[in-house]
């Protein structure tokens, strides 16, 4: 079932309801993608994985950090590894008069200060999109340096500092206390591509065809709220089916009313 057929089903269903709103193809396309992003994506559980070889921490010596006010100095790399930052002013080591923010990668002085240099060690950081462009949610990570199945790697998705492992924050992956050359395999749920006719979009939903009716049911429910219960019942069946097929890697679908 492709987008053309989905649109047709939406039109036909809307005709069955009195006082249904007048919609065009663009309205239906927007509704279809809203349904996918809000409901179907959460339950789809389309599996993917990507491997990454770590480069490890990097130690920087004698960097002149950027500043615009001679008070806040920002290093080229972050986050700092705790306890590794040494601050110099006029080539003399300083012990006070400043505050180090390891997460932001900054050194903040209490008064304007010039000729500042720093030595530090920074944790490895990459953009999540550089790991894989279709990541919807990272589920878990394994260290496969010594082969499969590998060992679990600590992983958090928050702003909280993780002592050792991988942290995801604001679209970036921070590798903390991890040895260079380690091979990590990231297991994740894939993003479903947008349904449409523009470049880079697909016409046919990338979930099993037996569940394509979710798209027209969900779209109808956006225009006729009374139809929402029918759609949610079908969505629940889909979520149960996907959990059964993905086993322990599945997570509970979030129902949004």
C-alpha positions as CSV (number, residue, x, y, z in Angstrom):
1,X,0.0,0.0,0.0
2,X,1.6,3.2,-1.1
3,X,0.8,6.9,-0.5
4,X,-1.6,7.1,-3.4
5,X,-3.7,4.2,-2.0
6,X,-3.5,5.6,1.5
7,X,-4.8,9.0,0.4
8,X,-7.7,7.2,-1.4
9,X,-8.7,5.3,1.7
10,X,-8.6,8.5,3.7
11,X,-10.9,10.2,1.2
12,X,-13.3,7.3,1.2
13,X,-13.5,7.0,5.0
14,X,-14.1,10.8,5.4
15,X,-17.1,10.5,3.1
16,X,-18.7,8.2,5.5
17,X,-18.8,10.8,8.3
18,X,-21.3,13.6,8.2
19,X,-19.8,17.1,8.4
20,X,-16.3,15.8,7.7
21,X,-13.7,18.5,6.9
22,X,-12.7,19.2,3.3
23,X,-9.1,18.2,2.9
24,X,-6.7,18.0,0.0
25,X,-3.7,15.8,-0.7
26,X,-1.3,18.0,1.2
27,X,-3.5,17.9,4.3
28,X,-3.5,14.1,4.1
29,X,0.3,13.8,3.5
30,X,0.9,16.0,6.6
31,X,-1.5,13.8,8.6
32,X,0.2,10.6,7.4
33,X,3.6,11.8,8.5
34,X,2.3,13.2,11.8
35,X,0.8,9.7,12.5
36,X,4.1,8.1,11.6
37,X,6.2,10.4,13.8
38,X,3.9,10.5,16.8
39,X,2.6,7.0,16.9
40,X,4.0,4.4,14.5
41,X,7.7,5.3,15.0
42,X,7.5,4.5,18.7
43,X,6.2,1.0,18.0
44,X,8.0,0.2,14.7
45,X,11.2,-1.3,16.3
46,X,13.0,-1.5,13.0
47,X,16.5,-2.8,13.9
48,X,19.9,-1.4,12.9
49,X,23.5,-1.5,14.1
50,X,26.7,0.5,13.5
51,X,30.3,-0.2,14.5
52,X,32.7,2.4,15.7
53,X,36.4,2.2,16.5
54,X,37.3,4.6,19.3
55,X,40.2,7.0,19.1
56,X,40.4,7.6,22.8
57,X,41.0,10.7,24.9
58,X,43.3,13.4,23.6
59,X,45.7,15.4,25.6
60,X,46.2,19.0,24.6
61,X,49.3,21.0,25.7
62,X,49.7,24.8,25.6
63,X,46.4,25.7,24.0
64,X,45.3,29.3,23.9
65,X,41.6,29.0,24.4
66,X,39.1,31.3,22.6
67,X,37.7,34.3,24.5
68,X,35.6,37.3,23.7
69,X,35.8,39.1,27.0
70,X,39.1,38.0,28.5
71,X,37.0,36.4,31.3
72,X,35.5,33.2,29.8
73,X,38.0,31.0,27.9
74,X,36.6,28.2,25.8
75,X,38.8,25.2,24.8
76,X,38.7,23.6,21.4
77,X,37.6,20.2,22.8
78,X,35.2,19.1,25.6
79,X,34.3,17.7,28.0
80,X,37.5,18.0,30.1
81,X,38.5,14.9,31.9
82,X,38.2,15.8,35.6
83,X,41.5,16.6,37.3
84,X,43.5,17.1,34.1
85,X,43.2,20.9,33.5
86,X,46.2,23.0,34.3
87,X,45.9,26.8,33.8
88,X,48.8,29.2,33.0
89,X,48.8,33.0,32.9
90,X,51.9,34.6,31.4
91,X,53.4,31.1,31.3
92,X,53.0,30.8,35.1
93,X,50.9,28.1,36.6
94,X,47.8,29.4,38.5
95,X,46.0,27.6,41.3
96,X,43.1,30.0,41.9
97,X,41.2,33.0,40.5
98,X,39.3,31.0,38.1
99,X,36.6,28.2,37.8
100,X,36.8,25.2,35.6
101,X,33.6,23.9,34.0
102,X,34.5,20.4,32.7
103,X,31.3,19.8,30.8
104,X,31.4,23.1,28.9
105,X,35.1,23.0,28.4
106,X,35.6,26.5,29.9
107,X,37.9,28.3,32.3
108,X,36.2,31.4,33.8
109,X,38.2,34.0,35.6
110,X,36.9,36.4,38.2
111,X,38.5,39.3,36.5
112,X,39.7,40.1,32.9
113,X,42.8,38.1,32.3
114,X,45.1,37.9,29.2
115,X,47.8,35.5,27.9
116,X,46.0,32.4,29.2
117,X,47.1,28.9,28.1
118,X,45.8,25.5,29.3
119,X,46.8,21.9,29.3
120,X,44.0,19.3,29.5
121,X,42.8,15.9,28.5
122,X,39.4,15.8,26.7
123,X,37.1,12.9,26.3
124,X,36.3,11.6,22.8
125,X,33.1,13.1,21.2
126,X,31.3,12.4,17.9
127,X,28.0,13.5,16.4
128,X,25.4,10.8,16.6
129,X,24.6,11.4,13.0
130,X,28.1,10.5,12.0
131,X,27.7,7.1,13.6
132,X,24.5,6.5,11.5
133,X,22.1,8.9,9.9
134,X,19.0,6.8,10.6
135,X,19.2,6.4,14.4
136,X,15.9,6.9,16.1
137,X,16.9,5.5,19.6
138,X,20.1,3.8,20.7
139,X,19.0,0.7,22.6
140,X,22.4,-0.7,23.9
141,X,26.1,-0.9,23.1
142,X,28.5,-3.8,23.1
143,X,32.3,-3.9,23.1
144,X,33.1,-6.3,20.3
145,X,36.9,-5.7,20.3
146,X,37.5,-9.4,21.0
147,X,34.6,-10.6,18.8
148,X,30.9,-11.3,19.1
149,X,28.7,-11.4,21.2
150,X,30.9,-8.9,23.1
151,X,30.3,-7.3,26.5
152,X,27.8,-4.6,27.5
153,X,29.0,-1.0,27.7
154,X,27.5,1.5,30.2
155,X,25.3,3.9,28.3
156,X,23.1,6.8,29.4
157,X,21.0,9.3,27.4
158,X,20.9,12.4,29.6
159,X,22.8,15.4,30.8
160,X,24.2,13.5,33.8
161,X,27.9,12.8,33.8
162,X,28.8,9.1,33.3
163,X,32.0,8.1,34.9
164,X,32.9,5.4,32.4
165,X,31.1,4.5,29.2
166,X,29.1,6.4,26.6
167,X,26.8,9.3,27.1
168,X,24.4,10.8,24.6
169,X,23.6,14.5,25.0
170,X,22.1,16.9,22.5
171,X,22.9,14.7,19.5
172,X,26.5,13.9,20.5
173,X,28.1,10.8,21.9
174,X,30.7,11.3,24.6
175,X,33.2,8.4,25.2
176,X,34.4,8.6,28.8
177,X,37.4,6.7,30.1
178,X,37.5,4.5,27.0
179,X,40.7,3.0,25.5
180,X,41.6,3.9,21.9
181,X,41.1,1.1,19.4
182,X,38.1,-0.4,21.2
183,X,35.4,-1.6,18.7
184,X,31.9,-0.7,19.8
185,X,28.7,-1.9,18.2
186,X,25.7,0.3,18.6
187,X,22.3,-1.4,18.4
188,X,19.5,1.0,17.7
189,X,16.0,1.4,16.4
190,X,15.8,3.1,12.9
191,X,14.0,6.2,11.9
192,X,11.2,5.7,9.5
193,X,11.7,7.9,6.4
194,X,9.1,10.6,5.6
195,X,6.3,9.5,3.4
196,X,5.8,11.7,0.3
197,X,6.8,12.6,-3.2
198,X,9.7,15.0,-2.6
199,X,13.3,14.0,-3.2
200,X,14.6,11.7,-0.5
201,X,11.1,10.6,0.6
202,X,9.4,7.3,0.0
203,X,6.0,6.4,-1.3
204,X,5.6,3.1,0.5
205,X,5.9,2.9,4.3
206,X,8.9,0.9,5.6
207,X,6.9,-1.4,7.9
208,X,5.4,-4.7,7.0
209,X,2.6,-4.3,4.5
210,X,0.0,-6.0,6.7
211,X,0.2,-2.9,9.0
212,X,0.0,-0.2,6.3
213,X,-3.6,0.4,7.2
214,X,-2.3,2.2,10.3
215,X,-1.4,5.1,8.1
216,X,-4.9,5.8,6.7
217,X,-6.6,4.9,10.0
218,X,-4.4,7.3,11.8
219,X,-4.8,10.0,9.2
220,X,-8.6,9.7,9.4
221,X,-8.4,10.0,13.2
222,X,-6.7,13.3,12.9
223,X,-9.7,14.7,11.0
224,X,-12.4,12.7,12.8
225,X,-11.6,12.3,16.5
226,X,-14.3,9.7,16.9
227,X,-12.1,7.4,14.8
228,X,-9.2,7.6,17.2
229,X,-10.2,4.6,19.3
230,X,-10.3,2.4,16.2
231,X,-6.8,3.5,15.3
232,X,-5.4,3.1,18.8
233,X,-6.7,-0.5,19.0
234,X,-5.0,-1.4,15.7
235,X,-1.8,0.4,16.9
236,X,-1.8,-1.7,20.1
237,X,-2.0,-4.9,17.9
238,X,1.0,-3.6,15.9
239,X,3.0,-2.8,19.0
240,X,2.4,-6.3,20.4
241,X,3.4,-7.9,17.1
242,X,6.6,-5.9,16.9
243,X,7.5,-6.7,20.5
244,X,7.0,-10.4,19.8
245,X,9.3,-10.3,16.7
246,X,12.1,-8.3,18.3
247,X,12.2,-10.2,21.6
248,X,14.1,-8.7,24.5
249,X,15.2,-5.7,22.5
250,X,11.6,-4.3,22.4
251,X,10.4,-1.5,24.5
252,X,6.9,-0.5,25.4
253,X,5.1,1.7,22.9
254,X,4.1,5.0,24.3
255,X,0.4,5.6,23.7
256,X,-0.4,9.3,23.0
257,X,-4.0,10.4,23.3
